[in-house]
Amino acid sequence: MIIQTVKVSGFRNFVDSEINFNEKTLIIGANDVGKTNLIYALRLLLDKSLSDRDIEPEITDFHINSTGEQSENFSIEI
């Protein structure tokens, strides 16, 4: 499977993001910009070894905006 696009909304530090990949995409960036959160989002969708308990959302998985308001839901699409 080749992933071309990932859409993440309301998940951790992603408000409403669309990330496009090509054959040679690298995920790099400064600390605390969401690299690990992006990988974790992909893992939630693709890692068949995760149990239902592993993929159950935690309160920290929902985005919190600058005023402290937390998202009610999140979505991850490929």
Number of C-alpha atoms within 10 A of each C-alpha: 3 8 11 12 13 16 16 22 19 21 23 21 20 21 15 13 14 14 11 12 14 10 8 6 9 8 11 9 9 7 8 9 12 16 13 12 16 21 11 13 19 17 14 18 13 11 11 8 9 12 10 8 7 10 12 10 14 8 11 11 18 21 22 18 14 7 6 8 9 16 17 10 12 17 13 17 12 15
